[in-house]
Amino acid sequence: MTDVKITVRPNGPYRVEGAVKLVDIEGREWDLTGKPAFSLCRCGASTNKPFCDGTHSKLGFQAAEAAVRKEESQTTQNQPTVPQTKI
């Protein structure tokens, strides 16, 4: 079996490398002949869904995991420190 690699690009698409079958909800398959790699949209704004067309960069798309990390970091920084005592 061929290896498939999916890379989550920061604030961008999912980059898929390797032989895969891509089907819609009704089981219709996209023709990926001659495409050893492709990018899937995750911002929701591509005019060529499910493929990425670069619109995310025009919108300033911020991926959920980046937003979560940023929020968690801010939450941690704003919390008062509690002194620990030995019992």
N, C-alpha and C positions, 0 to 999 in steps of 0.2 A: 504494500500500500504506500502511496505517495504521502510525504509529510505535508501538512498544511500549517501555515503560520499566519496568525491573525495578530496584527499590531494595533494597539489603541494609540492613535496619534494625539498628542496634547491639543485639546480644543479643536480637534479635527475628526476625520473619518476613521473607520475601521479599515485597515489595509489588509487585504486577504491575498496570500501568496500560496500557490499550489493548486492542484486540481480539485475542484469542488463542484457540486451540483447546487445551483441556486434556484429555488422554486417559490412561486407566490402561494397565497393561501389556498388557491384552487388547484395547486399541483402543477401549474404550467411552469416550464423550465425556461430560464433565460439562456440564450445562446452565448456561451463564453468561449467559443472556438477562437484560438489564437490569442487568448488573454491569459498569460501566465500569472498575472496579478491584477487586482482591481480594488477600488476603494468604495466602501458603503457609507452612505450618508447617515449621520446621527444627529444633525442639527434640525432636520425636518424641513429645510427650506430648499433643497435641491429641486431643480426643474427636471431632473433626469433620475428620479427615484427608481430603484433603491440606491442608485450609484451617486457618488459625490460629484458635484460640479464646481466646487470651490466657493459656493455661496457663504459657507460658514465664516470665511475670512472677511467678507464684506459686512456681515452682521455683527461681528465681534462675539461669536458663539463661545460660551464658556461651558465646558463639559461638566457634567454633574459631579464626577469624582474630584475635579479641581475645585469646584465650588464648595464641596463638602470639606475638603482638606483646609481650605481657607477659613471657613466658618469654624471648624474645630480648633484651628490655631488661634483665632480671635477669642473664642470662648475660653480656651485654656489661659490665654494671656490676661483676660479680664477677671479671672477668679482669684479671690484672695488666697494666700497661702495659709495653710493651717499647720501650726507647729505640731510636731509629733513628739509624744512623750513616751518614755519607756515605762512599761508596767512590770 
